[in-house]
């Protein structure tokens, strides 16, 4: 089977809500079928027959009923009870229209370590299932008491030797234990009854807790799912690609966007397996612009700050209250659309695409439909989509959109050596952090870097950058746990635009002369910098005098400075990368956050 023939299925345990909510969300996202998790059915007021009709009305099949636990290798009295339980579940499956049940390897204290007995009892269960026109898929739980690897479960299934007994392979159970997925190729495809998929971050923790709370949709974690699925497909496996993801965030979030994200993950995986589910992501040439939504008060302060940074007001939009500010290849739009006092936010990003039309078609295929947009007869036809946090992402070529901004008479200010946008940093709501990673990966073709965690003044911050192959488009995604009540940072959900700069120290000296709103950094930071890195005293003194941060790794150095806040969350950064430094100065982030909090509290009289 090729992925072009695969049916897409999702387990109801992936989504939040009642069973009826989950089925509606799965159907709306375009799934072909569902695995019905037993607890979801038990909690439903609808009978299994009614659920079957509901699925049929939605265009869904019921591909698996699960889980059936603690069956095999047990004493005769326990076996009798288990067989009775199984017959009752077969009754339920018959009403649901499901012909496949998932049997997990036992964790029961009644069980014994006896493969021959396990095979004998599973064969008996398969005989009972076959008599009802059903089949049994045996799965090795990664924490199974005796059977916890897929090769062990296969030995038992092979020993049982019954046509109604086969394997269920779950990527989490296989990859979390470090099992070699290449051995899957030796299993006959007709004995692989079902395939469940989940990604996960690499964590050093109890595998049961890892599984129950931290699974992710494909493309959001660290597992090599394309290789895993490729091995399965090489056997001739003919069943669906099904998602089974236990995740505390997904199971509390709105099921509709969660199901869309799940579908997006399967489409990305299929593309990685060689199936052209969408137009390939075109090459990107950097950021065309970053747009700030501002009110009148913050707009004036931002205009002064951009002027101090060497930007010039070079155009105003033909029909909208939007200004264009430029310095070399760096472009910022100020959109006076906000009615909230003291407000500014990154409302939109635009990437230069080698083929904007193809970018738009790909976005639509990846579950990100093009947003409606009003435009005048002479205005550029720009397509945009909405990221999970609401930020608009535009696709455009390098120049045509500039015709929407007839030039002004404003004289150009002397530049500070800013050459473009290095990266944009966006704070994500906690429940959108992994979704955002997948969105930018699937829609724009950006690749995620490893998640970095650091201790900030108000707790742990997770940060993950996504970037294109050439590093011309970089987006830093940051996330924290939800904070409630009065005890919270004065700077909620910070966002910033980082500009590339040829010489940050020279720019810092000029900004100091101009009285620009550069964020002041305490001496304690520079004392620690000296202790840790033993910098040249002259460099250290200049960094200290100009509030410039410093970081380095084995590849190069990173000099960067920050402005004060404009409004309650927006600021700018100037960055200078030397050598092969590719990071974002993460060790300096807690110091910057504390400095911004002091500034914000002083501004609001806190």
C-alpha positions in Angstrom: 0.0 0.0 0.0 1.2 3.5 -0.7 0.2 6.5 1.4 -2.0 7.6 -1.5 -4.3 4.7 -0.7 -4.2 5.2 3.1 -7.3 6.1 5.1 -6.9 8.7 7.8 -8.2 7.8 11.2 -8.1 9.4 14.6 -8.7 8.0 18.1 -11.4 9.7 20.0 -9.0 9.9 23.0 -7.0 12.5 21.1 -9.7 15.1 21.4 -11.6 17.0 24.1 -15.4 16.9 24.7 -18.1 14.3 24.6 -18.0 11.4 22.1 -20.5 13.4 20.0 -18.2 16.5 20.1 -15.2 14.4 19.0 -17.0 12.7 16.1 -18.2 16.0 14.8 -14.7 17.5 15.0 -13.1 14.5 13.3 -15.5 14.6 10.4 -15.2 18.4 10.0 -11.4 18.0 9.7 -11.8 15.4 7.0 -10.9 12.1 8.7 -12.2 8.9 7.2 -12.8 7.0 10.4 -12.3 6.8 14.2 -10.9 4.6 16.9 -13.6 4.7 19.6 -12.0 4.8 23.0 -14.1 2.7 25.4 -14.3 5.4 28.1 -15.8 7.8 25.6 -18.6 5.4 24.7 -19.3 4.6 28.4 -19.8 8.3 29.1 -22.1 8.8 26.2 -25.9 8.8 26.5 -26.2 7.4 23.0 -26.4 3.6 22.4 -23.7 1.9 20.4 -26.2 1.6 17.5 -27.0 5.3 17.7 -23.2 6.1 17.6 -22.9 3.9 14.5 -25.7 5.8 12.8 -24.1 9.1 13.9 -20.8 8.1 12.4 -22.5 7.0 9.2 -24.2 10.4 8.9 -20.9 12.1 9.3 -19.1 9.9 6.8 -17.0 8.2 9.4 -16.3 4.5 9.8 -15.5 2.8 13.2 -12.1 1.2 12.5 -11.2 0.0 16.0 -12.7 -0.4 19.4 -10.2 -0.1 22.2 -8.7 -0.9 24.7 -9.3 -4.5 25.9 -6.9 -4.9 28.8 -5.3 -7.7 30.9 -6.5 -10.7 29.0 -3.6 -13.2 28.4 -1.5 -15.6 30.4 -3.9 -15.8 33.4 -5.3 -18.7 35.5 -8.4 -20.6 34.3 -10.9 -18.7 36.5 -9.6 -15.3 35.4 -9.6 -16.5 31.8 -13.3 -17.5 32.1 -14.1 -14.0 33.4 -12.0 -12.4 30.6 -13.8 -14.4 27.9 -17.2 -13.4 29.3 -16.0 -9.8 29.3 -14.8 -10.2 25.7 -18.2 -11.6 24.5 -20.0 -8.5 26.0 -17.5 -6.2 24.2 -18.1 -8.1 20.9 -21.8 -7.4 21.4 -21.0 -3.7 21.7 -18.7 -3.8 18.6 -21.4 -5.5 16.6 -23.8 -2.6 17.3 -21.0 -0.1 16.6 -20.2 -1.7 13.3 -16.6 -2.3 14.4 -14.8 -5.6 13.5 -11.4 -5.0 15.1 -10.6 -4.8 18.8 -7.3 -3.8 20.4 -5.9 -6.0 23.1 -3.1 -4.5 25.1 -0.4 -6.7 26.6 -1.2 -7.4 30.2 -0.1 -5.5 33.3 -2.2 -7.7 35.5 -0.7 -9.2 38.7 -2.7 -12.4 37.9 -0.7 -13.0 34.7 2.4 -15.2 34.5 5.5 -15.0 32.2 4.5 -17.7 29.8 4.5 -17.0 26.1 3.0 -20.4 25.3 0.1 -19.8 27.6 -0.4 -16.2 26.3 -0.5 -17.5 22.7 -2.9 -20.3 23.6 -5.3 -17.9 25.3 -5.0 -15.2 22.6 -5.8 -18.0 20.0 -8.9 -18.8 22.0 -9.9 -15.2 22.0 -9.3 -15.0 18.2 -11.5 -18.0 17.7 -14.3 -16.3 19.6 -13.8 -13.1 17.6 -13.8 -15.0 14.2 -17.0 -16.6 15.1 -18.5 -13.2 15.3 -16.8 -11.9 12.1 -14.3 -10.0 14.0 -10.5 -9.8 14.5 -8.1 -9.1 17.4 -5.1 -6.8 17.2 -2.5 -7.5 19.9 -0.3 -4.6 21.0 2.8 -4.6 23.2 2.5 -1.8 25.8 5.9 -0.2 26.4 5.2 -0.8 30.1 3.7 -4.2 29.7 4.4 -6.6 32.6 6.0 -9.3 30.5 5.4 -8.2 26.8 6.7 -4.7 26.2 8.4 -4.8 22.8 6.8 -5.3 19.4 9.1 -8.2 18.5 8.0 -10.1 21.6 4.3 -9.5 20.7 5.0 -10.8 17.2 6.5 -14.0 18.6 3.4 -14.6 20.5 1.1 -13.8 17.6 3.1 -16.1 15.4 3.0 -18.9 17.9 -0.8 -18.5 18.3 -1.1 -18.8 14.5 -4.7 -17.8 13.9 -6.0 -15.7 10.9 -8.1 -13.5 13.2 -5.1 -12.5 15.4 -2.6 -10.0 14.3 -0.5 -7.1 15.6 -1.2 -3.5 16.3 1.9 -1.4 16.0 2.0 1.9 17.9 4.9 4.2 17.1 5.1 5.5 20.7 5.4 2.0 22.2 8.1 1.0 19.7 10.2 4.2 19.6 10.0 5.1 23.3 11.8 1.9 24.2 14.4 2.4 21.5 13.4 -0.7 19.6 14.8 -1.1 16.1 11.9 -0.4 13.7 13.8 -2.0 10.8 12.8 -5.4 12.1 9.2 -4.5 11.3 10.1 -5.3 7.6 10.3 -9.0 8.5 6.6 -9.2 9.6 4.1 -10.2 6.9 1.9 -7.3 6.0 -1.3 -9.3 6.4 -0.4 -9.9 10.1 -0.2 -6.1 10.7 -3.9 -5.4 11.5 -3.6 -1.7 12.7 -1.1 1.2 12.9 -1.3 3.9 15.5 0.9 7.0 15.3 2.1 9.4 17.9 5.1 11.7 18.1 6.7 12.8 21.4 9.5 15.0 22.8 12.6 13.2 24.0 12.1 13.0 27.8 14.0 11.0 30.5 11.0 9.9 32.6 8.8 6.9 33.4 7.5 5.6 30.1 3.9 5.3 31.3 3.8 9.0 32.4 5.6 10.0 29.2 2.9 8.2 27.2 -0.1 9.4 29.2 0.7 13.1 29.2 3.3 14.0 26.6 2.5 12.4 23.3 2.2 14.8 20.3 0.9 14.7 16.7 3.4 13.7 14.0 5.8 16.5 13.2 5.6 18.1 16.7 8.1 15.9 18.5 11.4 14.2 18.1 10.5 10.7 16.8 11.6 9.6 13.3 8.1 8.7 12.2 8.8 8.7 8.4 11.3 5.9 8.8 9.0 4.0 11.2 6.0 4.3 8.9 8.1 3.5 5.8 9.1 0.2 7.4 5.5 -0.6 8.1 4.4 0.2 4.6 7.2 -1.9 3.1 5.5 -5.0 4.6 2.4 -4.4 2.4 0.3 -3.1 5.3 -3.1 -2.2 4.0 -4.8 -0.6 7.0 -5.3 3.1 8.0 -2.9 5.6 9.3 -4.4 6.3 12.7 -3.5 8.9 15.4 -3.5 7.9 19.0 -2.2 10.8 21.1 -2.6 11.2 24.8 -1.8 14.8 25.7 -3.2 16.9 28.5 -3.4 20.1 26.4 -5.1 18.5 23.4 -7.6 16.8 25.6 -8.7 20.1 27.2 -8.6 22.3 24.0 -11.4 23.0 21.5 -11.7 19.7 19.5 -12.3 21.4 16.2 -9.0 23.2 15.7 -7.2 20.2 17.5 -8.7 17.9 14.8 -7.5 20.2 12.1 -4.0 20.2 13.6 -4.2 16.4 13.7 -5.1 16.2 10.0 -2.3 18.6 9.2 0.1 16.4 10.9 -0.9 13.4 8.9 -0.6 15.3 5.6 2.9 16.5 6.5 3.9 12.9 7.4 2.5 11.6 4.1 4.5 14.3 2.3 7.6 13.2 4.1 6.9 9.6 2.9 6.9 10.8 -0.7 3.2 11.4 -1.3 2.5 14.8 -3.0 -0.5 15.8 -0.8 0.2 19.5 -1.4 2.3 21.7 -3.6 5.9 21.7 -2.3 6.8 24.7 -0.1 8.5 27.3 -2.4 11.9 28.7 -1.4 11.7 31.7 0.8 13.7 34.9 0.5 13.3 36.4 4.0 10.7 38.6 5.6 9.1 41.1 3.3 7.7 43.0 6.2 6.5 42.8 9.8 3.3 44.7 10.6 2.4 46.2 14.0 -1.2 46.9 14.9 -1.0 50.1 17.0 -3.2 52.8 18.6 -2.5 56.5 18.1 -0.4 56.9 21.3 1.9 54.0 20.7 2.1 54.8 17.0 3.7 58.1 17.7 6.2 56.5 20.2 7.1 53.8 17.6 7.6 56.4 14.9 10.1 58.2 17.1 11.8 55.0 18.0 12.0 53.8 14.4 13.5 57.2 13.4 16.1 56.9 16.1 16.9 53.4 14.8 17.6 54.9 11.4 14.3 54.0 9.7 12.5 56.4 7.3 8.8 56.8 6.6 8.8 56.0 2.9 5.1 55.5 2.1 1.5 55.4 3.2 -1.0 52.8 2.0 -3.4 53.9 -0.7 -6.6 53.1 1.3 -5.7 51.9 4.8 -4.2 53.7 7.8 -0.9 51.9 7.3 2.6 53.5 7.2 5.7 51.9 5.6 9.0 52.4 7.4 12.2 51.2 5.8 16.0 50.9 6.3 17.8 48.9 3.6 16.1 45.5 3.5 14.2 45.9 6.8 10.5 47.0 6.5 8.0 47.7 9.2 4.4 48.6 8.8 2.5 50.6 11.4 -1.2 49.8 11.1 -3.3 52.3 13.1 -6.2 49.9 13.5 -6.2 49.3 17.3 -8.7 51.1 19.5 -7.2 49.9 22.7 -5.2 52.4 24.7 -1.5 51.8 25.1 -1.7 49.0 22.6 0.7 47.5 20.0 1.0 43.9 18.7 2.5 42.1 15.8 -0.5 41.6 13.7 1.0 40.2 10.5 4.2 38.8 9.0 5.0 38.6 5.3 7.4 36.2 3.8 9.0 36.6 0.3 8.0 33.4 -1.6 9.5 32.3 -4.9 5.9 31.4 -5.9 3.2 33.2 -3.7 0.4 31.4 -5.5 1.9 28.0 -4.7 2.4 29.0 -1.1 -1.3 29.9 -0.9 -2.3 26.6 -2.4 -0.1 24.6 -0.1 -1.5 26.5 2.9 -5.0 25.6 1.9 -4.1 21.9 1.5 -2.5 21.9 4.9 -5.7 23.1 6.6 -5.0 26.9 6.6 -7.5 28.5 4.3 -6.8 31.9 2.7 -8.4 34.7 4.7 -10.9 37.0 3.1 -9.4 40.4 2.3 -10.8 43.7 0.9 -8.6 45.6 -1.6 -8.9 48.4 -4.0 -8.7 48.0 -7.8 -5.0 49.1 -8.0 -3.8 47.3 -4.9 -1.7 44.2 -4.8 -3.5 40.9 -4.4 -1.8 39.5 -1.3 -2.9 36.1 0.1 -2.7 35.5 3.9 -3.6 32.8 6.4 -4.0 32.8 10.1 -1.4 31.2 12.4 -2.8 29.5 15.6 -2.2 32.6 17.7 -4.1 34.8 15.2 -1.1 36.3 13.5 -1.7 36.8 9.8 1.0 35.3 7.5 1.2 36.9 4.0 2.8 35.4 0.9 4.3 37.9 -1.5 7.1 38.4 -3.9 9.9 40.8 -3.2 8.6 44.1 -4.7 5.0 44.2 -6.1 3.3 44.9 -2.8 5.3 48.1 -2.4 3.1 49.7 -5.1 0.4 50.0 -2.5 2.6 52.6 -0.7 3.1 55.8 -2.7 6.2 57.6 -1.5 6.1 60.5 0.9 8.3 63.6 1.1 9.9 62.5 4.3 13.7 62.8 4.1 15.6 59.6 4.8 17.3 59.4 8.2 20.9 58.2 8.5 20.8 54.5 8.9 22.4 52.5 11.7 23.6 49.6 9.6 20.3 47.6 9.9 20.1 45.4 6.9 16.9 43.3 7.4 14.8 41.3 9.8 16.8 38.6 11.6 13.9 37.0 13.4 10.5 37.6 14.9 9.7 36.3 18.4 6.1 35.4 19.2 4.8 34.3 22.6 2.3 31.5 22.1 -0.6 30.6 24.4 0.4 27.5 26.3 -2.1 25.3 24.4 -0.9 26.6 21.0 2.8 26.0 21.4 3.1 22.6 19.7 0.3 23.6 17.2 2.3 26.6 16.1 5.4 24.6 15.5 3.4 22.2 13.2 1.7 25.1 11.5 4.9 26.8 10.4 6.5 23.5 9.5 3.7 22.3 7.3 2.5 25.6 5.8 5.8 27.4 5.2 8.2 24.4 5.1 10.2 25.7 8.1 12.1 23.2 10.2 11.9 23.2 14.0 15.0 23.3 16.2 15.2 21.6 19.6 13.0 23.0 22.4 15.0 25.1 24.9 13.8 25.7 28.4 15.1 28.3 30.7 14.3 29.7 34.2 12.8 33.2 33.9 11.7 35.5 36.8 8.1 34.0 36.6 8.9 30.4 36.0 10.0 28.1 33.1 9.8 29.3 29.6 9.8 27.0 26.6 11.3 28.3 23.4 11.6 26.7 20.0 12.7 28.3 16.7 11.5 27.4 13.3 13.5 28.5 10.2 14.0 27.8 6.5 17.0 26.0 5.2 19.0 29.2 4.4 18.1 30.8 7.8 16.5 33.9 6.1 13.2 33.3 7.8 13.4 32.7 11.5 10.5 32.7 14.0 11.1 32.1 17.7 8.1 30.6 19.4 8.0 31.1 23.2 5.5 29.7 25.7 4.7 29.7 29.4 2.1 28.2 31.6 -1.1 30.2 32.1 -0.9 32.6 35.0 -4.0 33.7 36.8 -4.7 36.4 39.4 -2.8 39.6 40.3 0.6 37.9 40.6 1.8 38.0 37.1 4.4 39.6 34.9 3.8 43.3 34.1 4.7 42.3 30.5 2.2 39.7 29.3 2.8 37.8 26.0 5.8 39.8 24.8 6.6 40.0 21.1 9.5 41.6 19.3 11.1 42.1 15.9 14.9 41.5 15.8 16.8 43.4 13.1 20.2 42.3 11.7 22.8 45.0 12.3 26.3 45.2 10.8 27.9 46.7 14.1 25.7 46.6 17.2 28.2 48.4 19.4 28.5 51.3 16.9 24.7 51.4 16.6 24.5 51.4 20.4 26.8 54.4 20.7 24.7 56.3 18.2 21.5 55.4 20.0 22.9 56.6 23.3 23.9 59.9 21.7 20.3 60.3 20.3 18.7 59.5 23.7 16.9 56.5 22.2 14.9 54.3 24.5 17.4 51.5 24.9 16.7 49.0 27.6 19.1 49.5 30.5 20.9 46.4 31.8 22.2 46.1 35.4 25.8 45.9 36.3 25.3 42.5 37.9 24.9 41.0 34.4 28.3 42.3 33.2 30.0 41.2 36.4 28.7 37.7 35.8 29.7 37.9 32.1 33.2 38.7 33.1 33.3 35.8 35.6 32.0 33.3 33.1 33.7 34.3 29.8 36.7 36.5 30.8 36.1 38.9 27.9 38.6 41.5 26.8 38.2 44.3 29.4 37.7 46.9 26.7 34.9 44.9 25.1 33.3 44.3 28.4 33.4 48.0 29.3 31.8 48.9 26.0 29.1 46.3 26.4 28.4 47.6 29.9 28.3 51.3 28.9 25.9 50.6 26.0 23.6 47.9 27.6 24.6 45.4 24.9 24.2 41.7 25.7 26.8 39.1 24.6 26.6 35.3 24.0 28.9 32.9 22.2 29.1 29.2 21.4 31.6 27.0 19.6 30.7 28.5 16.3 30.7 32.3 16.9 29.4 35.3 18.8 26.2 37.1 19.3 25.9 40.8 20.3 22.4 42.2 20.8 20.6 45.0 22.4 16.9 45.7 23.1 14.7 48.8 23.2 12.3 49.6 25.9 8.7 48.5 25.5 6.2 50.3 23.3 2.8 49.7 24.9 2.6 46.7 27.0 4.3 44.0 25.0 6.2 45.2 21.8 10.0 46.0 21.6 12.8 45.8 19.1 16.2 44.0 19.1 19.4 44.7 17.2 21.5 41.6 16.6 24.9 40.9 15.2 26.0 37.4 14.4 29.6 36.5 13.8 31.0 33.2 12.7 28.4 30.4 12.7 26.4 31.5 15.7 22.8 30.4 15.0 21.1 30.8 18.4 19.1 33.6 20.0 21.0 34.6 23.1 18.7 32.5 25.4 21.0 32.8 28.5 20.3 36.5 28.4 16.5 36.3 28.2 15.8 36.2 32.0 17.8 39.4 32.5 16.0 41.1 29.6 12.6 40.0 31.0 13.4 41.4 34.4 14.6 44.7 32.9 11.4 45.0 30.9 9.3 44.4 33.9 11.0 47.2 35.8 10.4 49.5 33.0 6.8 48.6 32.6 6.1 48.9 36.4 7.7 52.3 36.4 5.5 53.4 33.4 2.3 52.3 35.0 3.2 53.4 38.5 3.6 49.9 39.9 
